[in-house]
Amino acid sequence: MMFGTDTIKKFETLETPFYYYNLDLLKKTLVALKQAAPPEYHVHYALKANANPEILRIIREAGLGADCVSGNEVKRAYETGFKAGDIVFAGVGKSDKEINEALDIGIFSFNSESTHELEILNDLAKKKNKIAPVALRINPNVDAYTHKYITTGLEENKFGINQHEFEHVAQLLQGSANLKFSGLHFHIGSQIQDLSAFKNLCLKVNEINQWFIKRGLFPEHINLGGGLGIDYREPDKNNIVDFAQYFKVFKDLLELHPQQKVHFELGRCIVAQCGSLISRALYIKKGINTHFVILDAGMTELIRPALYQAYHKIENISRSGQANTFKYDVVGPICESSDCFGKSVELPETRRGDLFAIRSAGAYGEVMSNHYNLRESAKAVYSI
Ligand SMILES: *Cc1c(COP(=O)(O)O)cnc(C)c1O
């Protein structure tokens, strides 16, 4: 059970909606991750999944590095105490300001996504009389078998450098005095549950790695990105992902030189299950064919269902275990028809004031919240 009686009693005293984080589960997840990762694998945490300072502190204390996709994430990681040498910076559109700040901090690697970006990075590093360490973000053209909005490793996606550009990139790197080639980076998508996508990735990585070594550019590290999916349907049964099975794919299939280091950038699978969005039922509305529960939380607090048709488990935690159930569409208060958390959800007969938990909301929840309709920010509440 995620919510004990004491926890629910405490929730009753709080203003809704809010994000609730079970820090104990986060710590257990990090222990499981550490135990499953071979000692030579370095895991970075992708800040974009959840950049909440309390959560970042726990992740840093567990010894993970930081994977950032904006200048402010680089700054947040650095300010939270991640060492500059443990921070990587990816993203298709790094601004000059963001690059300059990361150069000043002296991060481990810029994961560069285009030849044009490499040219600008070289110019900006030259102006500062610095050498920028770069990993190439490669588009391996591997299907992640996930929602089209979170697939990133196909040629038609905007991310990464495609294979036909390799020779040009190699020449560019060798002719750029202020760039130091350090590795190869891959990230094919998110919420990947079919491990065969990672198997296909490994086979592509082996080929591409060989190409660069033969071309005289030795990748000191190979970064395989993140993307490991979680169980949104059964968050209690599978509250921690099978990290061992995930790492085994890479252990079995990657063919690397003994001097090459292996990096990962996991986000969702570390933080998703420890977070829930807690909300109250404001109104029950009886339609002709459909009954609605209208919550005081909406797509402004958790946009995933509206943006990716994502499923989140919805629970009426004030009446859990009650036998008398009905089907409801669970919606938010925002003036958009897509502001719906779930259709035809089986729930106990719901009354105004009942507390709801929208589960597995620790990743891409609070960080994606916005102020549409001039809504206030939901607060974060930690395990109580
Ligand atoms: C989003 C992202 C990640 C993390 O993805 P998850 O699915 O949350 O594990 C890792 N690396 C890069 C470059 C990303 O953009």
The ligand as a Tripos MOL2 file, in Angstrom:
@<TRIPOS>MOLECULE
LIG
   15    15     1     0     0
SMALL
NO_CHARGES

@<TRIPOS>ATOM
      1 C1         14.8750   12.4750  -21.6930 C.3       1 LIG1
      2 C2         16.2600   12.0430  -21.8480 C.ar      1 LIG1
      3 C3         16.7670   11.0270  -21.0320 C.ar      1 LIG1
      4 C4         15.9400   10.3020  -19.9820 C.3       1 LIG1
      5 O1         14.9190    9.5630  -20.5130 O.3       1 LIG1
      6 P1         13.9920    8.6330  -19.5600 P.3       1 LIG1
      7 O2         13.0380    8.0420  -20.4960 O.co2     1 LIG1
      8 O3         13.3550    9.5150  -18.5580 O.co2     1 LIG1
      9 O4         14.9010    7.6170  -18.9220 O.co2     1 LIG1
     10 C5         18.0820   10.6790  -21.2120 C.ar      1 LIG1
     11 N1         18.8760   11.2910  -22.1210 N.ar      1 LIG1
     12 C6         18.4160   12.2700  -22.9170 C.ar      1 LIG1
     13 C7         19.3350   12.9150  -23.8890 C.3       1 LIG1
     14 C8         17.1070   12.6840  -22.8090 C.ar      1 LIG1
     15 O5         16.6490   13.6470  -23.6120 O.3       1 LIG1
@<TRIPOS>BOND
     1     1     2 1
     2     2     3 ar
     3     2    14 ar
     4     3     4 1
     5     3    10 ar
     6     4     5 1
     7     5     6 1
     8     6     7 2
     9     6     8 1
    10     6     9 1
    11    10    11 ar
    12    11    12 ar
    13    12    13 1
    14    12    14 ar
    15    14    15 1
@<TRIPOS>SUBSTRUCTURE
     1 LIG1         1 GROUP 0 **** ****
